[in-house]
Amino acid sequence: MNFLKRVLTAIVLIPVVLLLVLRAPVVVLALVAGAVALLAVREFLALAKAYGIQPLDASTYVFVGLFFLFLAFTPGGDKPLLSTGLFLYALGLAAVLSPFLFLTIAMRRGDLRSAFPAALTSVFAFGYIALPLGSLAQLREQWTGAILVLYLLLSVWAADILAYFVGKTLGRHLMSPRISPKKTWEGAAGSMLAGLGVGVLLWKYALLISTAMLNAHLIERRDGYFALQKPPLWPILLLSAAINVAAQLGDLVESLIKRGANVKDSGAILPGHGGMLDRIDALLFAAPVLWFFAAWRVLQ
């Protein structure tokens, strides 16, 4: 029954996510990413309470919300270089200010022993959830943004699916039994093969896929890949491998947090999938990897 719920939820959500990525204006995508971030932050703060921490709930929500409002309504959407620079400015400013801001707010607490853990939790929530999802939204603004985000999502989804089936059927050697008892090295290998496979297929058919989506009015020309000469394959393989390793680490890190909190899922908002944080844990580590690659390309 849980597997059926998982499949049905995916059937409903995947087309919605793809339409948002391909067709929605960047401002809408940034606002949706902000909403997802707030839901995930809510679940993370609930997990923190299981560690005996009394988090700064309202302050964290406001800080994360303002960050995504900045991303949504700053100029530069049609100028990738300007957009990337503004994102770096926002990222750096928010990262520098957040420790001081949350510690200042925590000073008002009667029990000062709870002030530092509460501020630390808010800073971590911002860095762990908001910044990666912000990088995902900003990635969409860059040249070939739709193809990049599509590549990222397909890589993570395919790797997750193949890891599940390979691990279930062939898994014998446990990867990290204390943190995630069901994850195996065989499943991890299947995940890597899937990630590399998506990278190779997209490298080979990027022009064809972009042309088909352009003709179907799913993307604008700037959002697809239309170069007649293919780039070398080896950078795509390295990038796909790095994204896969990051995604698997993201999954393990969230499992570590849940294991310490003694809970199975971060929430129950998505039937069969658990909470929002459960669904995006791999993306939180994988998105910055692709963002750095795309930003490096833009800033060259």
Secondary structure, DSSP 8 states (H G I E B T S, - for coil): -HHHHHHHHHHHHHHHHHHHHHHS-HHHHHHHHHHHHHHHHHHHHHHHHTTT----HHHHHHHHHHHHHHHHHSS-TT-HHHHHHHHHHHHHHHHHHHHHHHHHHHTT-SSGGGHHHHHHHHHHHIIIIIHHHHHHHHHTTSTTHHHHHHHHHHHHHHHHHHHHHHHHHH--SEEETTTEEEEEHHHHHHHHHHHHHHHHHHHHHHHHHHHHHHHTTSS-GGGS---SS---HHHHHHHHHHHHHHHHHHHHHHHHHHHHHT-S-S-SSBTTTBSHHHHHHHHHHHHHHHHHHHHHHHH-
